[in-house]
């Protein structure tokens, strides 16, 4: 057995490829993904950080490679050796920080997944934007900068407002609007300070460079798709609610309430986009702004949407995006032939209390038995300190609700959210 490579528990004769089950390698992510793979009848190789793996995974994992999977120079030789003794037919990650390692493993072993070039492009926002602009698809003025002088030059060339954001992050980390000349210096300073404020394990790369883009004005939505050998199927459209600055998401709902003709334009753009970037397999989560010039691509990821959007999709459309992503390489589920019709409405709203020290959490028991409640998570307790709302992980929990329509689900969600109170006191 390899160093850092452990069986899921006490070895048995039934474990491993010898029992005839097809095998999938899963990189990172939450335990539910390994459980779903196991329930599909797959043998599971789990490549995970050591501190993210425990015996709760054992029922679903046949072989665990416990290693910092972001260190692909170390991981690839280990995976090659593991593959010789415990071969797998596909590798997948539905977790942002696992996408590139999974693509490198796929490329190294020739497993036939999405190309490394495509995955790298989707992770590198500047490269993706150059690629789109060169082909006239959703063109947006954009350049890479490092300094205050770079940002001032971009503003001079393109006017205000503009957006500054990391080249390869997600979760609203380090996204700033520059609305006035006086914002330029503080935004650059705040951006570069993030590298010292955030844990490196939460980051996809360094923060020495930033992407500057023209600001796209208008409502935002996301499009959840599944691709089958290059044929793209729109599964769901998700409306978003954000903070006043427009970058930290405070809620989502499905199905979208925008007019059907506009949603058809969005679908056409997203399908063209996925073709242009070369995505052929699995899920994608593509963010779109509805501007006065028409729909425009913000960014995309070859994974399911975060913020529990996949749960909203399962409620509203009856489609489990995770299961399709895991099953498709093995033909375990029939590929979707057309977009599903909505069967319900779903919504999520996030708890965003003011900064301070938590003194009390109330209302949880009152809403727990509400028939409209799908899920309630409060991630703080008395004594915890709540920081200013600066990125997705600053939120303090969420409420997910269901209803007959999106409007009904939103109404239920906001009613339940209002009932849960996180009381805080100033930190002195």
Residue, then its C-alpha position, 0 to 999 in steps of 0.5 A: x500500500x502506498x504511503x498516505x493511501x489507506x483503505x476505507x476501513x478493515x479490508x474485505x474481500x469484496x472491496x476494490x475493483x475485483x468485485x466487478x464494480x466500476x470505479x470512480x476517483x473523487x477529489x475533495x468535496x463533501x462526504x455526500x458525494x462519496x455516499x451518492x457514488x456508493x449508492x450508484x453502485x460505484x467503487x470509490x477512490x477518495x482523494x482528500x486532505x487528511x484532516x477532511x477524512x474520518x471513519x464516517x466516510x468508511x461505508x462509502x469509500x473503498x480506497x482513500x488517498x490522504x494527501x494535500x491534493x493541491x500539490x499535484x507534483x506530489x499527487x500525480x506520481x502517487x495516483x499513477x501508482x495507485x491506478x496500477x493496483x486499484x484502477x479507476x475509469x473516471x475522476x471527478x471533482x464537484x468542489x472548486x479546489x479539486x477541479x484542477x487536480x482532477x483535470x490533471x489526473x484525468x489528463x495524466x491517465x488519459x481517462x477521457x474527461x474534460x480537457x485540461x485546457x478547458x478546465x484551466x481556462x474556466x479557472x483562469x478568468x482572465x484567460x477565459x475573457x481573452x478567449x471569449x473576446x477573441x471570438x466575439x462571444x459576450x465581449x467585455x473589456x478586461x485586463x490583468x493588473x498588479x498596481x494602483x497605476x494599472x487600475x488607474x490606466x484601465x479606468x482612464x481607458x474604459x471609464x467608471x465603474x469597473x470591477x476588480x477581482x481575483x483571477x482564479x477564486x470563487x465565493x465572492x472572495x476579493x471582488x470590489x467595485x471601483x465607482x469613483x477615482x477615490x476608490x482606486x487606491x483603497x481597492x488595490x490596498x484591500x485586494x493585496x491585504x486579502x492574502x494575509x487575512x485569508x487562510x491559504x487553504x481557502x484560496x485557489x492561487x495567490x493574490x498578487x494580480x487582479x482582473x479588471x473588468x468593465x462593470x456589467x449593470x443589471x440583474x444576475x442569474x446563474x444557469x445550471x447545465x449538464x453536458x453529455x459528450x458535448x451536448x448541453x442541456x439547461x437544467x435550471x435557471x437561478x435568480x440571485x439576490x446580492x448585497x448592495x455592492x452586488x458581489x456577496x450573494x444573500x439568496x437564490x431561487x428557482x425557477x427564474x422569474x424572468x420572461x421566457x424570451x429573455x431566458x431563451x436568449x440566456x440559454x442560447x448564450x450559455x450553450x454557445x459559451x460552453x461550446x467555445x470553451x470546449x466543455x464536453x462532460x458533466x455539470x457547469x454553473x455559469x453566471x450571467x448578467x442581464x445588461x441593457x446590451x443583452x445577456x453577458x457571461x460573468x464566469x463559469x465553473x465545471x461543477x455544480x453551483x455552490x450555496x446549496x444551488x444543487x439542492x434548489x435544483x433537486x426541489x424545483x426540477x427533480x434533478x440531482x446534479x451530483x448523481x448525474x455528474x457521477x453516473x454519466x461516465x458509466x452510463x448509469x443514468x439515461x442522459x437528459x434529452x431536454x430541459x426538465x420542466x419545473x415541478x416546484x419552487x425553491x429558495x435559499x436566504x442567508x443569515x447576515x447579522x451585523x458584526x459583533x459577538x453572538x449573545x443569543x440565537x432565537x427562533x430555531x425551534x419555532x421554525x423547525x417544524x414548519x412544512x415549508x422548511x427544507x433546511x436550516x443551518x445556523x453556523x454560529x453560537x453564543x460567544x462566536x465573533x461575527x466579522x464584517x460581511x466580506x465574502x460568502x464564508x462570512x455568512x452565518x447560516x441559511x434557510x432553504x424553503x420550498x413552495x408551489x412556485x418560486x414566489x411562494x418559496x421566496x415568501x416562505x423563505x423570507x418569513x422563516x429567515x425573519x423568525x431566526x434571530x442572531x443577537x449580537x453585541x459590540x466587540x470592545 
